[in-house]
Amino acid sequence: MSELDAFRHEVRLWLDAHCPAPMRELTRGEEDIVWGGRRWAFRSEAERVWLERMAERGFTVPTWPKAYGGAGLSRDEERVLREEMARIGARSPLESFGIWMLGPALLKFGNEAQKREHLPRIARGEIRWCQGYSEPNAGSDLASLQTRAEDRGDHWVVNGQKVWTSYADQADWIFCLVRTDPAAPKHRGISFVLFDMATPGVSTRPIRLISGKSPFCETFFDDVRVPKENLVGELNRGWDIAKYLLTHEREMIGGGAGGLLGTRPIGEVVAELAGSDGEGISDPLLRADVMRAEIDTLAFALTMDRLRDEAAGGQGIGARSAMLKYYGTELNKRRTELMLRAAGSDGLEWEGERSGGGRLARDWLRAKGNSIEGGTSEVMLGIIAKAILELPGA
């Protein structure tokens, strides 16, 4: 038995023994996601137990070093863990912007004190993070941001506004881009800082979307005091960290947060919504579209695995994160469109217990935002044309 086979055997036995039965069902939507944080209230004892057990093994962040709350697994071992979780239908024990975005940035750019302070708490789900990037006049042109941090000796005073700050009203801390040198060119003079959302002067205001929900917020900073030790990386070199973090954000949005991974196969969902003739989806046109979507989803998942392997080998993902973000989010829009088609007029129900509060219609509307957040599809296509395909004039 190879070392990887032995690891698979060990993980399979551990999961079979420690994954609670209620956690062996794929997530149905937002209500099944555990975000963690100081104010998080578990919806069931099984959720709490599953997170504690996985965090104790380092499996919430399996490739992170053990010193920072991870399991120190190789990429091959991480893949085995994901495959064995999928085998029993085990849910992710924790979703977190700290895991997807801040964690990789701290591992690369943070100092030892910052890693030891923040990473273990992220791994255990004790702190929920939000991202302070976009501003009213700095969206796709993020480097035009104007939120400023004035040097006051042992601390900065931050003033400004962020927008589209996901779950800012529920987050404990924020990783934030601020301008620390107004005289520098716009891609310079930007720094990357961390601070507690409970700091005096921080306020949030939810933004209601066309789906009727408010996952985004406007976030305001009025004379917010930020300690100097909360600077990550070099002063005025925050743009380097911002670009690195964006590659992880775009991978996250395109894959997991795009609704493609860790969910039931689209064919199963559509068959339930549309009805089956006993051998599959009865509508031949719908059945063909579902098969295309399932094949494309499998191809996309394999592409993500390949790029992650290359990244683990030192090549990095770089501009290819734009490809993942574009294709994954457009694929998720197709997925929600198929579900809405399958449900027919019932899928348009907006309220009521039967439809789960209009879940299908609201998810279809929310999916439109996937192709805007983290960089619009049009911007992603521009990056692909210029940096990957090297098209003339791009």
N, C-alpha and C positions, 0 to 999 in steps of 0.2 A: 504494500500500500504506500503510495507516494505521500509526502508531507501534506499536499493539498487535499488528497483524499482523506487523510486522517483528520485534517481540520474540518472537512465537510461532515464527517461522521460525528465528531465532537459537537459541532454546531447543531446538527440535526437532533441529536439527543437532548441538548440543552433547550432548544426551542420547543420541542415536544413536551418537555417537563415544565417549562417556565412561562410559556405564552398563555395567558388566560383565554378561555374559550370565547368570551365576547370580543376579544381582540383579533380573532381569526376570521374576520369579515372585512372585506375591502371597504374603504370609506365611501359614504354615499354623498357627502358634501361637507360644507364648512362645519356643520354641527358635529362631525366626527373627528375633527382635527384638534390635536392638543398643541397649543402654542406656548404654554408655560408662562412664567413670570411671577412677580411678587403678588399680583392680584388674581392669578389664575384660580378658577374653581373647577375641579375635576367633575365631570358629569356622571362618573361612575367609579366605584372602587377598582374595577378592572383597569381603567385608564391609569390610575395612580400607581397601581402595582406594576403594570407593564412598563411604565416610564422608569420607575425606581430600579427594576431588575435590569433593564437594558442599559441604563446609565451606570449602574454598578459594574457591568462588564465592559463599559466603554463603547457599547454598540450604538449609541446615539450619534457618535462621531467616530466611526470605526478606524479611519486612517490617521486620526490625530495621534500625536505621541501620548503615551500613558501618563506622563507628567502633567498633561493639560486636560485630562479627563477622557482621553480616547483609548482605543484598544491597541494602537500601533500596528494595525493590520496592513498587509500589502494590498495593492489594487486587486490582485487575483483573489486574495482572501475576502476582500470586501465584496467582490462579485459573488463568491460562494455564499456569503451571508445573505445577500439580497435574493439569490436564487432559492435558498432554503426558506427564507421568510415568505417568498412568493408561493412556494410549494404548499404551505399550510394556510395561505391567505392572510398572513400576519400584517397588521397595520403598522405604519411608521409610528413609533412611540412619541415622536416629538417633531414638530416643524418649527423652523426658526430662521429669521433673517440673520441671527447670530451665527447659525451653522452654515447657511448658504453663502453669506457675503462677508460679514465682519470677521468671522473666524479665519478664513483663508488669508485675509488682509493682515490680521494681527500675526499670524504665523510667519508671514513673510516680512512685514515691516515693523511690528511691535517690538518693544524692548522686553526683557525678561520679566520685569515687574508687571507690565501690562498683560502679558500672556498668563502669568500665574494668578492675577486678580480676576480677569474676565473669562478666560477660556473654560476653566472647570465649571463655572456657574452657567455658562452657555450649554455645556454638555449635559448638565443636570437639569436644565430647564428652569433655573431659578431666576433668570433675568430675561425679559423680553425686550428686543431692540427694534428701533425703527431707523429709517434712512433719511437724513436731511440733505438731499441733493437739489432737486428741481425747485425753481423759483418762478414767480409770475412772469418774469422776463428772461428766464434762463431755463428753457426746457431742453430741446434738442441741442441748442447752443449752450450747453451747461457751463462752459468756461466763462460766460458772461455774468456769472452769479455776483450778487452785490452784498449779501449778508457779510458783515464785517466784524472782525475781532480786534479790539484796540488793546495794546500792550499796557498793562497797569503794574508792571513789576513782577510780582509773584503770581499774577493771574491775568486773564483776558476778560474784557467785557464785550459780550456778543450782542449785536443788534441786527434785526432784519426779519425776513419772512421766507418760509419754505412752503411749497404747495405740493399736492398729490403725495403727502407723507402717509404711506400705508400704515394703518392702525396706530397712528401717533397718539390717539386718545386712550389707547390701552397699553402703550409701551412704557417700560421702566427707564430705559436709557436710549440715547440717540447717537449715531455716528454721523458727523456733520462736516460739510465743506464750508469753510469760511475764508474770507479775503483778509489776509494779514499784511499785505503790501499793496495798497491801492495804486501806487505809482508804477508797478511792474506790468509787463504785458499780460493780457488776460489769462493765458495758460500758466503764468507764473504768479507768485504772490498769493497762492491759495494753499491753505493748510487743512489738515484732517484732524479733527478733534472729537473727543468723546465727552458726554456729560449726562447727568441724571435729569430725567424729565420732570422730577419734583423740585428742581432748582428754581428759586424765586425768579419770576420774569418770563417763564415758559408757559405758553397757553396754546390750546388747540381748538379748532372748530371743524366738525365733520362736514364733508362735501357729499351731498346726496347725488347718486348716479341715476342714469335712466333705468337701471334695474331696480330702483327703489331702495337700494342699500347704501351704506356709507362706510366703505372700508378705507377711504382716503380722507385726509384732513388738510386744512391750512394750519400751519404752525408758526407761531409768532415768538420772537425773542426780544425782550425789552430789558436792556441792561443786565443780561445774564452773566453771572460770574463763573468763569471756567478756570480751574487750576492749571498751571503750566504743565504739570506732569501728565495731563490728559492729551497732550499733543502726540500723535502717532507719526513716526517717521521724522523727516527733517522739516524745519520751519520753511514755509513757502514752497515746498515740494509736494504738496498734497495732491496735485494733479496726477502724479505718477501712481499714487495709491488709488485715486478715483478710477483711473483707466483699468487698473488691475482688478478692482472690485467689480467694475461693470461687466467684465468678461464672465465672472461667476454669476452675477445677477441675470444676465441674458441667457446663460445656460439654464439657470433655475426657472426662469419664466417660460422658456421654450420647452422644457421637459416636465419636471415635477409640478411646478405651479401652473403650467399650462393645462393641467388636467389630463395628461396622457399616461403618466406612469403611476402605478399604485391604484388604478381604478379598474372596474370591471371591463371586460372586452366590449367594445361598442356593439358587436353582434348580439350579445346576450341582452343588453339594455334595449336595443331596438326591437328584438323579438318579443320582449315583454310588452313594449308599448304598442306595437303594431299588430300583434297576434301572429301566430304561426300555423302553417298547414300540416304540422307534424314532422316535416322534414326541413324546416327552416323558415325564413321570412317569406311570406306568401307573395308579396309584391316583387316582381322580378327586377324592376328598375331600382327600387330601394335596396334590394338584396345585392345588386351589382355595386352600388355606391358604397354600401357598408363593407363589402369585400375589399374594394379599393382602399378605403380608409384603414381597415385592419392591416392590410399588407404594408401600406405607407407607414403606419404606426410601428410595426415591427422593424421595418427598414430604418426608421428614425432612431429607435432604441438601440439598434446595432451600431449605427453611426455614432451615437453618443458614447457607447462603450468603447468604440475604437479611438475616438478623440481623447477620452479620459485615459486610456492606456498610453497614448502618445504623450499626453501631458505628464503622466507619472514617469515617463522615460526622459523627461527634461525638455521636450519640444514645446510644451505650452500649447494652449488653445488659441490665444490671441484673437485675431480678427475673425477666426472661424466661429467664435461665439455668436457673431451676427448671423451666420448661416443657421445655427441651431435655434436662435431666438426667432428668426423669421419663419422657418419651416414649422417649428413646433407650435407657434401661436396660430399660424394659418391653419394648421391641421386641427387644432382644438376648435377653431371656429367651424370647421367642417363637421366635427364631432357633434357639437351642440345643434347645428343645423339639421343633422340626420335625426337626432332625437326629437326635435320639434316636428319634423316631417312625419315621423312615425306615430306621434301622438295625435296628429290631426288637430281638429278644433279643440280637443281637450287640452292640448299643450298650450293654448293661449290663455287658459285660466290664470288669473292674477292673484287671487286670494282663495282661501278655503283649505280645509283639512285634507280633502281628497287629493289635491295637487301639491301638498306640502308647502302651501303658501306661494303657489305659482313658481315652483322651483325651475321647471324646464324653461319657461319664458324668461325668467330672471337670469338663469345661467347663460342662455343664448345672448341676451343683451350684455351681460358682464364680459363674455368672451370677446366682444368687440374691443374692450379695453386692453386685452392682452397684446394686441397689435399696435398699441400706443405706448404703454408703460415700458420703461427701460429702453426707449428708443423706438420710434415708429417703424413700421414695415418699410416705408419709403426710405428712411435713413439707413436701415439695415441693408436694403438692396444697393444703396450707394456705396456702403462699406464693402459689400461683396464684390461689386463691380470694380472698385479701385484696388482693394487690398488683396483679394483672392484671385479674381479673374484677370486683373491687371489690364482692363479694357482701355483702349486709347481714349483720352478725353474725359475719363471718369473722374 
